[in-house]
Amino acid sequence: MRLAVSGQLLMRTHPLAEIADLLRSLGVDAIELWPANIPGGDDAEQQQRYERKEVAAARRVLDERGMAVACVTLGFGLLGRCREAGPGYGTDALKGAVDAAAALGAPLVNCYLAGLPPALFAEAARPAAEYAGAAGVTIVLENEAHDDSGPAASVKAIVEAVGSPFFGTQYDPCNYYHANEEPYPAAYETVKEHVRYVHLKGGCRWDPAARPGDHKGGLMRGSEDAFIGYTSVPDGVANADGILRRLDRDGYAGYVTLEPHVPAEHALAYYAIDIPYVGDRLRELDQGRNPDPGLGHDGAAAATTTAAGAPTTAAAAAGRS
């Protein structure tokens, strides 16, 4: 497994070159890209797609810094336009993301159900998946709390309805928790055969009295008054250690991407916790299989050194950011 960090958190505040420089300074050598990480596009819709993006320039920026692209993510709500424009709209948007991924050397395109009926989504995704396969790319559906991608059983059904070896799911344990699903082992057991990508972030019930350092997120699925709270990976509900061990045991060899859901001004404090915490565990798993000291991802050891003396809880992180 290889460590990456999502470019989403800093995409509104920092250009790609600065994000890449920061991640390299923390020992991370792979990034998930969002549309806003790459300049280009004349209107709001084009800015959520990749066809008008300056992809070649982004590739140069990353190559100069030795950064790989773990994944290219399509704009969050973009596929929802299929309701009015039809499934062909989604197919074309996904194909544009696949072209960007291929140009950037990324193995994956991540997308969202965006509230679509699963049958309509599958109709849009099916031809895009075959297009992706021809380009050496796999499309994954990220599970989200408040639509039909919230329950793990529904995610499994959607992937099977698309029915392509070039289409799978991203496994985001925190998002399953947000959907009131048991993230691990239950949700994982349901979707494990279709997992092609992994996100990790810390989540718990938002309780500002007990945990004032956490950040308030959206309503828990099915609730009118309980909210998710975002924290560091080691402070979250999901059993990150158990999840990583299980992924390793099941032969998962892809990216594990960190995406703290906190304000941009707290990014460094959370990176200082999450990068060494997850990186160290990936290194330990790697060394357990391969006694050679080569890590297979240059991030973990460097991140541990960089973060020396960093706070070990999310509350402390928030206080120091």
Contacts in CASP RR format, 6 or more apart in sequence:
PFRMAT RR
TARGET T0000
AUTHOR 0000-0000-0000
METHOD contacts of the structure
MODEL  1
MRLAVSGQLLMRTHPLAEIADLLRSLGVDAIELWPANIPGGDDAEQQQRY
ERKEVAAARRVLDERGMAVACVTLGFGLLGRCREAGPGYGTDALKGAVDA
AAALGAPLVNCYLAGLPPALFAEAARPAAEYAGAAGVTIVLENEAHDDSG
PAASVKAIVEAVGSPFFGTQYDPCNYYHANEEPYPAAYETVKEHVRYVHL
KGGCRWDPAARPGDHKGGLMRGSEDAFIGYTSVPDGVANADGILRRLDRD
GYAGYVTLEPHVPAEHALAYYAIDIPYVGDRLRELDQGRNPDPGLGHDGA
AAATTTAAGAPTTAAAAAGRS
1 198 0 8 1.000
1 244 0 8 1.000
1 247 0 8 1.000
1 248 0 8 1.000
1 252 0 8 1.000
1 253 0 8 1.000
1 254 0 8 1.000
1 255 0 8 1.000
1 256 0 8 1.000
1 282 0 8 1.000
1 285 0 8 1.000
1 286 0 8 1.000
1 297 0 8 1.000
2 30 0 8 1.000
2 70 0 8 1.000
2 254 0 8 1.000
2 255 0 8 1.000
2 256 0 8 1.000
2 282 0 8 1.000
2 296 0 8 1.000
2 297 0 8 1.000
3 28 0 8 1.000
3 30 0 8 1.000
3 255 0 8 1.000
3 256 0 8 1.000
3 257 0 8 1.000
3 258 0 8 1.000
3 275 0 8 1.000
3 278 0 8 1.000
3 279 0 8 1.000
3 282 0 8 1.000
3 297 0 8 1.000
3 299 0 8 1.000
3 300 0 8 1.000
4 28 0 8 1.000
4 30 0 8 1.000
4 31 0 8 1.000
4 32 0 8 1.000
4 68 0 8 1.000
4 70 0 8 1.000
4 71 0 8 1.000
4 255 0 8 1.000
4 256 0 8 1.000
4 257 0 8 1.000
4 258 0 8 1.000
5 23 0 8 1.000
5 28 0 8 1.000
5 30 0 8 1.000
5 31 0 8 1.000
5 32 0 8 1.000
5 257 0 8 1.000
5 258 0 8 1.000
5 259 0 8 1.000
5 271 0 8 1.000
5 275 0 8 1.000
6 31 0 8 1.000
6 32 0 8 1.000
6 34 0 8 1.000
6 73 0 8 1.000
6 199 0 8 1.000
6 257 0 8 1.000
6 258 0 8 1.000
6 259 0 8 1.000
7 19 0 8 1.000
7 31 0 8 1.000
7 32 0 8 1.000
7 33 0 8 1.000
7 34 0 8 1.000
7 37 0 8 1.000
7 259 0 8 1.000
8 32 0 8 1.000
8 34 0 8 1.000
8 73 0 8 1.000
8 259 0 8 1.000
9 259 0 8 1.000
9 260 0 8 1.000
9 262 0 8 1.000
9 264 0 8 1.000
9 267 0 8 1.000
10 18 0 8 1.000
10 19 0 8 1.000
10 22 0 8 1.000
10 264 0 8 1.000
10 267 0 8 1.000
11 19 0 8 1.000
11 34 0 8 1.000
11 36 0 8 1.000
11 37 0 8 1.000
12 36 0 8 1.000
12 264 0 8 1.000
13 264 0 8 1.000
14 22 0 8 1.000
14 264 0 8 1.000
16 33 0 8 1.000
16 37 0 8 1.000
16 38 0 8 1.000
16 58 0 8 1.000
16 61 0 8 1.000
16 62 0 8 1.000
17 61 0 8 1.000
17 65 0 8 1.000
19 31 0 8 1.000
19 37 0 8 1.000
20 31 0 8 1.000
20 61 0 8 1.000
20 62 0 8 1.000
20 65 0 8 1.000
20 67 0 8 1.000
21 65 0 8 1.000
22 268 0 8 1.000
23 29 0 8 1.000
23 31 0 8 1.000
23 67 0 8 1.000
24 65 0 8 1.000
24 66 0 8 1.000
24 67 0 8 1.000
25 306 0 8 1.000
26 271 0 8 1.000
26 272 0 8 1.000
26 275 0 8 1.000
26 299 0 8 1.000
26 302 0 8 1.000
26 303 0 8 1.000
26 306 0 8 1.000
26 307 0 8 1.000
27 275 0 8 1.000
27 298 0 8 1.000
27 299 0 8 1.000
27 302 0 8 1.000
27 303 0 8 1.000
27 306 0 8 1.000
28 275 0 8 1.000
28 299 0 8 1.000
28 303 0 8 1.000
29 66 0 8 1.000
29 67 0 8 1.000
29 68 0 8 1.000
29 297 0 8 1.000
29 298 0 8 1.000
29 299 0 8 1.000
30 67 0 8 1.000
30 68 0 8 1.000
30 69 0 8 1.000
30 70 0 8 1.000
30 255 0 8 1.000
30 257 0 8 1.000
30 297 0 8 1.000
31 37 0 8 1.000
31 62 0 8 1.000
31 67 0 8 1.000
31 68 0 8 1.000
31 69 0 8 1.000
31 70 0 8 1.000
32 69 0 8 1.000
32 70 0 8 1.000
32 71 0 8 1.000
32 72 0 8 1.000
32 73 0 8 1.000
32 110 0 8 1.000
32 255 0 8 1.000
32 257 0 8 1.000
32 259 0 8 1.000
33 58 0 8 1.000
33 69 0 8 1.000
33 71 0 8 1.000
33 72 0 8 1.000
33 73 0 8 1.000
33 104 0 8 1.000
33 106 0 8 1.000
34 73 0 8 1.000
34 75 0 8 1.000
35 47 0 8 1.000
35 48 0 8 1.000
35 49 0 8 1.000
35 50 0 8 1.000
35 53 0 8 1.000
35 73 0 8 1.000
35 74 0 8 1.000
35 75 0 8 1.000
36 47 0 8 1.000
37 58 0 8 1.000
38 50 0 8 1.000
38 53 0 8 1.000
38 54 0 8 1.000
38 55 0 8 1.000
38 57 0 8 1.000
38 58 0 8 1.000
38 100 0 8 1.000
39 53 0 8 1.000
39 54 0 8 1.000
39 57 0 8 1.000
40 46 0 8 1.000
40 47 0 8 1.000
40 52 0 8 1.000
40 53 0 8 1.000
40 54 0 8 1.000
41 47 0 8 1.000
41 49 0 8 1.000
41 52 0 8 1.000
41 53 0 8 1.000
42 52 0 8 1.000
45 78 0 8 1.000
45 81 0 8 1.000
46 52 0 8 1.000
48 74 0 8 1.000
48 75 0 8 1.000
48 76 0 8 1.000
48 77 0 8 1.000
48 78 0 8 1.000
49 74 0 8 1.000
49 75 0 8 1.000
49 78 0 8 1.000
49 93 0 8 1.000
49 96 0 8 1.000
49 97 0 8 1.000
50 72 0 8 1.000
50 74 0 8 1.000
50 96 0 8 1.000
50 97 0 8 1.000
50 99 0 8 1.000
50 100 0 8 1.000
51 96 0 8 1.000
51 99 0 8 1.000
53 100 0 8 1.000
55 100 0 8 1.000
55 103 0 8 1.000
55 104 0 8 1.000
56 103 0 8 1.000
58 104 0 8 1.000
59 103 0 8 1.000
59 104 0 8 1.000
59 105 0 8 1.000
62 68 0 8 1.000
62 69 0 8 1.000
62 104 0 8 1.000
68 105 0 8 1.000
68 106 0 8 1.000
69 101 0 8 1.000
69 104 0 8 1.000
69 105 0 8 1.000
69 106 0 8 1.000
70 106 0 8 1.000
70 107 0 8 1.000
70 108 0 8 1.000
70 197 0 8 1.000
70 255 0 8 1.000
70 257 0 8 1.000
71 101 0 8 1.000
71 106 0 8 1.000
71 107 0 8 1.000
71 108 0 8 1.000
71 109 0 8 1.000
71 110 0 8 1.000
71 140 0 8 1.000
71 197 0 8 1.000
71 255 0 8 1.000
71 257 0 8 1.000
72 97 0 8 1.000
72 100 0 8 1.000
72 101 0 8 1.000
72 104 0 8 1.000
72 106 0 8 1.000
72 108 0 8 1.000
72 109 0 8 1.000
72 110 0 8 1.000
73 97 0 8 1.000
73 109 0 8 1.000
73 110 0 8 1.000
73 111 0 8 1.000
74 93 0 8 1.000
74 94 0 8 1.000
74 97 0 8 1.000
74 109 0 8 1.000
74 110 0 8 1.000
74 111 0 8 1.000
74 112 0 8 1.000
75 111 0 8 1.000
75 112 0 8 1.000
76 112 0 8 1.000
76 114 0 8 1.000
77 112 0 8 1.000
77 114 0 8 1.000
78 90 0 8 1.000
78 93 0 8 1.000
78 112 0 8 1.000
78 114 0 8 1.000
79 90 0 8 1.000
79 93 0 8 1.000
79 94 0 8 1.000
79 111 0 8 1.000
79 112 0 8 1.000
79 113 0 8 1.000
79 114 0 8 1.000
79 116 0 8 1.000
79 121 0 8 1.000
79 124 0 8 1.000
80 114 0 8 1.000
80 115 0 8 1.000
80 116 0 8 1.000
81 89 0 8 1.000
81 90 0 8 1.000
82 88 0 8 1.000
82 89 0 8 1.000
82 90 0 8 1.000
82 116 0 8 1.000
82 120 0 8 1.000
82 121 0 8 1.000
82 124 0 8 1.000
83 116 0 8 1.000
83 120 0 8 1.000
86 120 0 8 1.000
86 124 0 8 1.000
87 120 0 8 1.000
87 123 0 8 1.000
87 124 0 8 1.000
88 124 0 8 1.000
89 124 0 8 1.000
90 124 0 8 1.000
90 125 0 8 1.000
90 128 0 8 1.000
91 124 0 8 1.000
91 125 0 8 1.000
91 127 0 8 1.000
91 128 0 8 1.000
94 109 0 8 1.000
94 111 0 8 1.000
94 124 0 8 1.000
94 125 0 8 1.000
94 128 0 8 1.000
94 131 0 8 1.000
94 132 0 8 1.000
94 139 0 8 1.000
95 128 0 8 1.000
95 131 0 8 1.000
95 132 0 8 1.000
97 109 0 8 1.000
97 111 0 8 1.000
98 109 0 8 1.000
98 128 0 8 1.000
98 131 0 8 1.000
98 132 0 8 1.000
98 135 0 8 1.000
98 137 0 8 1.000
98 139 0 8 1.000
99 135 0 8 1.000
100 106 0 8 1.000
101 107 0 8 1.000
101 108 0 8 1.000
101 109 0 8 1.000
101 135 0 8 1.000
101 137 0 8 1.000
102 135 0 8 1.000
102 136 0 8 1.000
102 137 0 8 1.000
106 137 0 8 1.000
107 136 0 8 1.000
107 137 0 8 1.000
107 138 0 8 1.000
108 137 0 8 1.000
108 138 0 8 1.000
108 139 0 8 1.000
108 140 0 8 1.000
108 196 0 8 1.000
108 197 0 8 1.000
108 255 0 8 1.000
109 132 0 8 1.000
109 137 0 8 1.000
109 138 0 8 1.000
109 139 0 8 1.000
109 140 0 8 1.000
110 139 0 8 1.000
110 140 0 8 1.000
110 142 0 8 1.000
110 170 0 8 1.000
110 197 0 8 1.000
111 125 0 8 1.000
111 139 0 8 1.000
111 140 0 8 1.000
111 141 0 8 1.000
111 142 0 8 1.000
112 141 0 8 1.000
112 142 0 8 1.000
112 144 0 8 1.000
112 149 0 8 1.000
113 121 0 8 1.000
113 141 0 8 1.000
113 144 0 8 1.000
113 147 0 8 1.000
113 148 0 8 1.000
113 149 0 8 1.000
113 158 0 8 1.000
114 147 0 8 1.000
115 147 0 8 1.000
115 148 0 8 1.000
116 124 0 8 1.000
116 147 0 8 1.000
117 148 0 8 1.000
118 148 0 8 1.000
118 154 0 8 1.000
118 157 0 8 1.000
118 158 0 8 1.000
118 161 0 8 1.000
119 161 0 8 1.000
121 141 0 8 1.000
121 158 0 8 1.000
122 158 0 8 1.000
122 161 0 8 1.000
122 162 0 8 1.000
125 139 0 8 1.000
125 141 0 8 1.000
125 162 0 8 1.000
125 167 0 8 1.000
126 162 0 8 1.000
126 163 0 8 1.000
126 164 0 8 1.000
126 167 0 8 1.000
128 139 0 8 1.000
129 139 0 8 1.000
129 162 0 8 1.000
129 163 0 8 1.000
129 164 0 8 1.000
129 166 0 8 1.000
129 167 0 8 1.000
130 164 0 8 1.000
130 166 0 8 1.000
132 138 0 8 1.000
132 139 0 8 1.000
132 166 0 8 1.000
132 167 0 8 1.000
133 165 0 8 1.000
133 166 0 8 1.000
136 166 0 8 1.000
137 166 0 8 1.000
138 166 0 8 1.000
138 167 0 8 1.000
138 168 0 8 1.000
138 196 0 8 1.000
139 166 0 8 1.000
139 167 0 8 1.000
139 168 0 8 1.000
140 167 0 8 1.000
140 168 0 8 1.000
140 169 0 8 1.000
140 170 0 8 1.000
140 196 0 8 1.000
140 197 0 8 1.000
141 149 0 8 1.000
141 155 0 8 1.000
141 158 0 8 1.000
141 159 0 8 1.000
141 167 0 8 1.000
141 168 0 8 1.000
141 169 0 8 1.000
141 170 0 8 1.000
142 149 0 8 1.000
142 169 0 8 1.000
142 170 0 8 1.000
142 172 0 8 1.000
142 175 0 8 1.000
142 199 0 8 1.000
143 149 0 8 1.000
143 150 0 8 1.000
143 152 0 8 1.000
143 155 0 8 1.000
143 169 0 8 1.000
143 170 0 8 1.000
143 171 0 8 1.000
143 172 0 8 1.000
143 175 0 8 1.000
143 176 0 8 1.000
143 179 0 8 1.000
143 187 0 8 1.000
143 191 0 8 1.000
144 150 0 8 1.000
144 175 0 8 1.000
144 179 0 8 1.000
145 175 0 8 1.000
145 178 0 8 1.000
145 179 0 8 1.000
145 220 0 8 1.000
145 221 0 8 1.000
145 228 0 8 1.000
146 179 0 8 1.000
146 221 0 8 1.000
148 154 0 8 1.000
148 158 0 8 1.000
149 155 0 8 1.000
149 158 0 8 1.000
150 175 0 8 1.000
150 176 0 8 1.000
150 179 0 8 1.000
150 181 0 8 1.000
150 221 0 8 1.000
151 179 0 8 1.000
151 181 0 8 1.000
152 176 0 8 1.000
152 181 0 8 1.000
152 186 0 8 1.000
152 187 0 8 1.000
152 188 0 8 1.000
152 190 0 8 1.000
152 191 0 8 1.000
153 190 0 8 1.000
155 169 0 8 1.000
155 190 0 8 1.000
155 191 0 8 1.000
155 194 0 8 1.000
156 169 0 8 1.000
156 190 0 8 1.000
156 191 0 8 1.000
156 194 0 8 1.000
159 167 0 8 1.000
159 168 0 8 1.000
159 169 0 8 1.000
159 191 0 8 1.000
159 194 0 8 1.000
160 194 0 8 1.000
162 168 0 8 1.000
168 194 0 8 1.000
168 195 0 8 1.000
168 196 0 8 1.000
169 191 0 8 1.000
169 194 0 8 1.000
169 195 0 8 1.000
169 196 0 8 1.000
169 197 0 8 1.000
170 195 0 8 1.000
170 196 0 8 1.000
170 197 0 8 1.000
170 198 0 8 1.000
170 199 0 8 1.000
171 187 0 8 1.000
171 188 0 8 1.000
171 191 0 8 1.000
171 195 0 8 1.000
171 197 0 8 1.000
171 198 0 8 1.000
171 199 0 8 1.000
172 198 0 8 1.000
172 199 0 8 1.000
172 200 0 8 1.000
172 201 0 8 1.000
173 183 0 8 1.000
173 184 0 8 1.000
173 187 0 8 1.000
173 188 0 8 1.000
173 200 0 8 1.000
173 238 0 8 1.000
173 240 0 8 1.000
173 243 0 8 1.000
174 183 0 8 1.000
174 199 0 8 1.000
174 200 0 8 1.000
174 201 0 8 1.000
174 202 0 8 1.000
174 203 0 8 1.000
174 228 0 8 1.000
174 236 0 8 1.000
174 237 0 8 1.000
174 238 0 8 1.000
174 261 0 8 1.000
175 199 0 8 1.000
176 182 0 8 1.000
176 183 0 8 1.000
176 187 0 8 1.000
177 183 0 8 1.000
177 203 0 8 1.000
177 228 0 8 1.000
177 237 0 8 1.000
177 238 0 8 1.000
178 203 0 8 1.000
178 218 0 8 1.000
178 220 0 8 1.000
178 221 0 8 1.000
178 228 0 8 1.000
179 221 0 8 1.000
180 220 0 8 1.000
180 221 0 8 1.000
180 222 0 8 1.000
180 223 0 8 1.000
181 187 0 8 1.000
183 237 0 8 1.000
183 238 0 8 1.000
183 239 0 8 1.000
183 243 0 8 1.000
184 238 0 8 1.000
184 239 0 8 1.000
184 242 0 8 1.000
184 243 0 8 1.000
184 246 0 8 1.000
185 246 0 8 1.000
188 195 0 8 1.000
188 243 0 8 1.000
188 246 0 8 1.000
192 250 0 8 1.000
195 247 0 8 1.000
195 252 0 8 1.000
196 254 0 8 1.000
197 254 0 8 1.000
197 255 0 8 1.000
197 257 0 8 1.000
198 247 0 8 1.000
198 252 0 8 1.000
198 254 0 8 1.000
198 255 0 8 1.000
198 256 0 8 1.000
198 257 0 8 1.000
199 256 0 8 1.000
199 257 0 8 1.000
199 258 0 8 1.000
199 259 0 8 1.000
200 233 0 8 1.000
200 238 0 8 1.000
200 240 0 8 1.000
200 243 0 8 1.000
200 256 0 8 1.000
200 257 0 8 1.000
200 258 0 8 1.000
200 259 0 8 1.000
200 274 0 8 1.000
200 278 0 8 1.000
201 230 0 8 1.000
201 233 0 8 1.000
201 258 0 8 1.000
201 259 0 8 1.000
201 260 0 8 1.000
201 261 0 8 1.000
201 274 0 8 1.000
202 230 0 8 1.000
202 231 0 8 1.000
202 232 0 8 1.000
202 233 0 8 1.000
202 235 0 8 1.000
202 236 0 8 1.000
202 237 0 8 1.000
202 238 0 8 1.000
202 260 0 8 1.000
202 261 0 8 1.000
203 214 0 8 1.000
203 228 0 8 1.000
203 229 0 8 1.000
203 230 0 8 1.000
203 231 0 8 1.000
203 235 0 8 1.000
203 236 0 8 1.000
203 237 0 8 1.000
203 238 0 8 1.000
203 261 0 8 1.000
204 211 0 8 1.000
204 214 0 8 1.000
204 228 0 8 1.000
204 229 0 8 1.000
204 231 0 8 1.000
204 235 0 8 1.000
204 236 0 8 1.000
204 237 0 8 1.000
205 220 0 8 1.000
205 226 0 8 1.000
205 227 0 8 1.000
205 228 0 8 1.000
205 229 0 8 1.000
206 214 0 8 1.000
206 216 0 8 1.000
206 217 0 8 1.000
206 226 0 8 1.000
206 227 0 8 1.000
206 228 0 8 1.000
206 229 0 8 1.000
207 214 0 8 1.000
208 214 0 8 1.000
208 216 0 8 1.000
211 231 0 8 1.000
211 314 0 8 1.000
211 315 0 8 1.000
212 315 0 8 1.000
212 318 0 8 1.000
213 231 0 8 1.000
213 314 0 8 1.000
213 315 0 8 1.000
213 317 0 8 1.000
213 318 0 8 1.000
213 319 0 8 1.000
214 229 0 8 1.000
214 230 0 8 1.000
214 231 0 8 1.000
214 314 0 8 1.000
214 315 0 8 1.000
214 318 0 8 1.000
215 229 0 8 1.000
215 230 0 8 1.000
215 231 0 8 1.000
215 261 0 8 1.000
215 262 0 8 1.000
215 263 0 8 1.000
215 266 0 8 1.000
215 318 0 8 1.000
216 227 0 8 1.000
216 229 0 8 1.000
216 230 0 8 1.000
217 227 0 8 1.000
217 228 0 8 1.000
217 229 0 8 1.000
217 230 0 8 1.000
217 261 0 8 1.000
218 227 0 8 1.000
218 228 0 8 1.000
219 225 0 8 1.000
219 226 0 8 1.000
219 227 0 8 1.000
219 228 0 8 1.000
220 226 0 8 1.000
220 227 0 8 1.000
220 228 0 8 1.000
230 260 0 8 1.000
230 261 0 8 1.000
230 262 0 8 1.000
231 314 0 8 1.000
232 260 0 8 1.000
232 270 0 8 1.000
232 273 0 8 1.000
232 274 0 8 1.000
232 277 0 8 1.000
232 313 0 8 1.000
232 314 0 8 1.000
232 317 0 8 1.000
233 240 0 8 1.000
233 258 0 8 1.000
233 273 0 8 1.000
233 274 0 8 1.000
233 277 0 8 1.000
233 278 0 8 1.000
234 240 0 8 1.000
234 273 0 8 1.000
234 274 0 8 1.000
234 277 0 8 1.000
234 312 0 8 1.000
235 313 0 8 1.000
235 314 0 8 1.000
240 277 0 8 1.000
240 278 0 8 1.000
240 281 0 8 1.000
241 281 0 8 1.000
244 256 0 8 1.000
244 278 0 8 1.000
244 281 0 8 1.000
244 282 0 8 1.000
244 285 0 8 1.000
245 285 0 8 1.000
247 256 0 8 1.000
248 285 0 8 1.000
248 289 0 8 1.000
256 278 0 8 1.000
256 282 0 8 1.000
258 271 0 8 1.000
258 274 0 8 1.000
258 275 0 8 1.000
258 278 0 8 1.000
260 266 0 8 1.000
260 267 0 8 1.000
260 270 0 8 1.000
260 271 0 8 1.000
260 274 0 8 1.000
262 270 0 8 1.000
265 321 0 8 1.000
266 317 0 8 1.000
266 318 0 8 1.000
266 321 0 8 1.000
267 321 0 8 1.000
268 321 0 8 1.000
269 310 0 8 1.000
269 311 0 8 1.000
269 317 0 8 1.000
269 318 0 8 1.000
269 319 0 8 1.000
269 320 0 8 1.000
269 321 0 8 1.000
270 314 0 8 1.000
270 317 0 8 1.000
271 307 0 8 1.000
272 306 0 8 1.000
272 307 0 8 1.000
272 310 0 8 1.000
272 311 0 8 1.000
272 317 0 8 1.000
273 307 0 8 1.000
273 310 0 8 1.000
273 311 0 8 1.000
273 312 0 8 1.000
273 313 0 8 1.000
273 314 0 8 1.000
273 317 0 8 1.000
275 299 0 8 1.000
275 303 0 8 1.000
275 306 0 8 1.000
275 307 0 8 1.000
276 300 0 8 1.000
276 303 0 8 1.000
276 304 0 8 1.000
276 306 0 8 1.000
276 307 0 8 1.000
276 310 0 8 1.000
279 297 0 8 1.000
279 299 0 8 1.000
279 300 0 8 1.000
279 303 0 8 1.000
279 304 0 8 1.000
280 300 0 8 1.000
280 304 0 8 1.000
282 297 0 8 1.000
282 300 0 8 1.000
283 295 0 8 1.000
283 297 0 8 1.000
283 300 0 8 1.000
283 301 0 8 1.000
286 294 0 8 1.000
286 295 0 8 1.000
286 296 0 8 1.000
286 297 0 8 1.000
287 293 0 8 1.000
287 295 0 8 1.000
295 301 0 8 1.000
310 317 0 8 1.000
311 317 0 8 1.000
311 319 0 8 1.000
311 320 0 8 1.000
END
